[in-house]
Every structure is written in C-alpha cells, then in structure tokens.
C-alpha cells in the first residue's frame, strides 16, 4: 500500500511540474491536505457556520456551490483583469 502511495505521489509531482523539487512539492501537498481538511470541517458545519449575505447558513452542497461560484468569479476576473471584492 505504501508503494502505491509513493508511485501516485511521484506521478503527481511530475504532473504538477515538481520533477526536480520533491521537497517543495511534498510541502505543497501537505498544505493542500490541510486546506482540504479545513474545508471538510466547514462543509460539515458541526462546529462553525458559514453565513451568506442574507444570513442563511451554508452547508454541504450549497456551500460547495457558493465556493465554486466565488472561485469561478476570481478566475474570470484574473483573465479579464477586473478587480473582485473579497
């Protein structure tokens, strides 16, 4: 099982352009894992709430959709050079 993880990690390193920077890539993967864990906690909504502009809590698929929309807005503004709020 550990060998499969190493092979998968090496493939990911190469795909992400980190062929010669294994330590940097491993650090980046660790940070991405932390972000994913944080998001999973927010998504469950057990200890914290994410509130929309109306005051309604966002959880599960609704939170996913809100995050995806915001990311798309930032990606579009980066392409067009427009500024976004937040």
Secondary structure, DSSP 8 states (H G I E B T S, - for coil): -HHHHHHHHHHHHHHTT-TT-HHHHHHHHHHHHHHHHHHHHHHHTSS--EE-TTS-EE-HHHHHHHHHHHHHHHHHHHHHT-----
